[in-house]
Amino acid sequence: MPEEHNHMTDKHDRMTDEHGGLAGEHRDPLIRFLHNIIRHAVRALAILMVLVILWGIGDVVWILYLKLNEPPIMLLNIGDILQTFGAFLAVLIAIEIFINITVYLREDVIHVKLVVATALMAVARKVIVFDFKEISYEYVWATAAVVLALGLTYWLIAKKT
C-alpha cells in the first residue's frame, strides 16, 4: 500500500521548519520573497543594535566622566556607582539582544534558552540597582517571583538540553 503524501513533512511544501522558523526553500515565490524581507529587517535590527551598544558605551563613559569631575573630584558615592552599574548592565543586555539577533540570522530560529537568559539578566540588572527607599515591598516580591520563574524556566530548559 503506498504511503499517503503528507504536506506538512514534505520539505518543499512546509511554511515553517522543524524549529518554527520560516523555511527559506518554500515553493511559493511570495513566501520566499516575504521571508527575504524579514531576513533583511532582522539584519537592519542587528545594525541598529550595534549602534545602540556603541551609544550605550558612550553613555557609560559620559556618566563616569561627569561623576568623576563633580566635587569631590575623582570620588564616586554609592548612588553614582549604582548608576554606573546600571549603565554597564544595560550595555551588556544590549549585547545579549544582539547575540539573539545574530543567532536568529544564522539559524533562522529563536533559541528560548538564550532569550530566557537575556530576560534573567535584565531582571537581575533591575535588582542590582534597586533603591529600596523608593520601591514598595510588593514590587520587591513581584520581582522575586519573576526571578524565580525565569530561573526555574532556565533550569528546566538547560536540564532538557
C-alpha positions as CSV (number, residue, x, y, z in Angstrom):
1,M,0.0,0.0,0.0
2,P,1.6,3.4,-1.0
3,E,2.4,5.9,1.7
4,E,0.0,8.8,1.9
5,H,1.6,12.1,1.0
6,N,1.9,14.4,4.0
7,H,2.2,18.1,3.0
8,M,3.5,19.0,6.5
9,T,6.5,16.8,6.2
10,D,7.4,17.5,2.5
11,K,10.5,19.7,2.6
12,H,9.3,22.0,-0.2
13,D,5.7,22.4,1.0
14,R,6.4,23.5,4.5
15,M,5.8,27.1,5.5
16,T,7.9,26.6,8.7
17,D,10.9,24.4,9.5
18,E,11.0,22.0,12.4
19,H,12.1,24.7,14.8
20,G,9.3,27.1,13.9
21,G,11.4,29.4,11.7
22,L,10.4,30.3,8.2
23,A,11.6,27.8,5.7
24,G,13.8,29.5,3.1
25,E,13.1,26.9,0.5
26,H,9.4,27.3,0.3
27,R,8.0,26.7,-3.2
28,D,5.7,29.7,-3.1
29,P,7.6,32.7,-4.6
30,L,5.6,35.1,-2.4
31,I,6.5,33.3,0.8
32,R,10.2,33.2,-0.3
33,F,10.0,37.0,-1.1
34,L,8.4,37.8,2.3
35,H,11.0,35.6,4.0
36,N,13.8,37.6,2.4
37,I,12.2,40.9,3.5
38,I,12.1,39.6,7.1
39,R,15.7,38.5,6.9
40,H,16.7,42.0,5.7
41,A,14.7,43.5,8.5
42,V,16.5,41.4,11.1
43,R,19.8,42.4,9.6
44,A,18.7,46.1,9.9
45,L,17.9,45.4,13.6
46,A,21.4,43.9,14.1
47,I,22.9,47.1,12.7
48,L,20.7,49.3,14.9
49,M,21.6,47.2,17.9
50,V,25.3,47.7,17.3
51,L,24.6,51.4,17.2
52,V,22.7,51.2,20.5
53,I,25.6,49.3,22.0
54,L,28.1,51.9,20.9
55,W,25.8,54.7,22.1
56,G,25.5,52.8,25.5
57,I,29.3,52.6,25.8
58,G,29.5,56.3,25.1
59,D,26.8,56.8,27.8
60,V,28.9,54.8,30.4
61,V,32.0,56.9,29.5
62,W,30.0,60.1,29.8
63,I,28.4,59.2,33.1
64,L,31.8,58.3,34.6
65,Y,33.4,61.5,33.2
66,L,30.6,63.7,34.7
67,K,30.6,61.9,38.1
68,L,34.4,61.9,38.5
69,N,34.6,65.6,37.7
70,E,32.0,66.6,40.2
71,P,33.3,67.8,43.6
72,P,34.8,65.9,45.4
73,I,36.9,65.2,42.3
74,M,37.6,61.5,41.4
75,L,35.3,60.1,44.0
76,L,32.0,58.2,43.5
77,N,29.3,57.8,46.1
78,I,27.1,54.7,46.2
79,G,24.4,56.3,44.0
80,D,27.0,57.1,41.4
81,I,28.3,53.6,41.5
82,L,24.8,52.1,41.1
83,Q,24.0,54.4,38.2
84,T,27.3,53.3,36.5
85,F,26.5,49.7,37.2
86,G,23.0,50.2,35.6
87,A,24.6,51.7,32.5
88,F,27.1,48.9,32.2
89,L,24.4,46.3,32.6
90,A,22.2,48.0,30.1
91,V,25.1,47.7,27.5
92,L,25.6,44.0,28.4
93,I,21.8,43.4,27.9
94,A,22.0,45.1,24.5
95,I,24.9,42.8,23.7
96,E,22.8,39.8,24.7
97,I,20.0,41.0,22.5
98,F,22.5,41.4,19.6
99,I,23.6,37.8,20.1
100,N,19.9,36.7,20.0
101,I,19.6,38.6,16.7
102,T,22.7,37.1,15.2
103,V,21.8,33.6,16.3
104,Y,18.4,34.1,14.6
105,L,20.1,35.2,11.4
106,R,22.4,32.2,11.4
107,E,19.8,29.6,12.3
108,D,16.5,31.2,11.5
109,V,15.1,30.2,14.9
110,I,14.8,31.9,18.2
111,H,16.6,30.0,21.0
112,V,14.4,30.1,24.0
113,K,17.2,29.4,26.4
114,L,19.1,32.4,25.2
115,V,16.0,34.6,25.4
116,V,15.3,33.5,28.9
117,A,18.9,34.1,29.9
118,T,18.7,37.6,28.5
119,A,15.4,38.2,30.4
120,L,17.0,36.9,33.6
121,M,20.0,39.3,33.1
122,A,17.6,42.2,32.5
123,V,15.7,41.5,35.7
124,A,19.0,41.0,37.6
125,R,20.0,44.4,36.4
126,K,16.9,45.9,37.9
127,V,17.5,44.1,41.2
128,I,21.2,45.3,41.4
129,V,20.1,48.9,41.0
130,F,17.1,48.7,43.3
131,D,16.7,51.8,45.6
132,F,14.9,50.1,48.4
133,K,13.9,53.6,49.8
134,E,11.9,54.3,46.7
135,I,10.1,51.0,45.9
136,S,7.3,49.1,47.7
137,Y,7.6,45.7,49.2
138,E,5.0,44.5,46.6
139,Y,7.4,45.4,43.8
140,V,10.2,43.5,45.5
141,W,8.0,40.4,45.9
142,A,6.8,40.7,42.3
143,T,10.4,41.0,41.1
144,A,11.4,38.0,43.2
145,A,8.6,36.0,41.6
146,V,9.8,36.9,38.2
147,V,13.4,36.0,39.0
148,L,12.2,32.7,40.5
149,A,10.0,31.9,37.4
150,L,12.8,32.8,34.9
151,G,15.4,30.9,36.9
152,L,13.2,27.8,37.1
153,T,12.4,28.1,33.3
154,Y,16.1,28.4,32.5
155,W,17.0,25.5,34.7
156,L,14.3,23.3,33.1
157,I,15.4,24.3,29.6
158,A,19.1,23.7,30.5
159,K,18.2,20.3,32.0
160,K,16.3,19.2,28.9
161,T,19.2,20.1,26.6
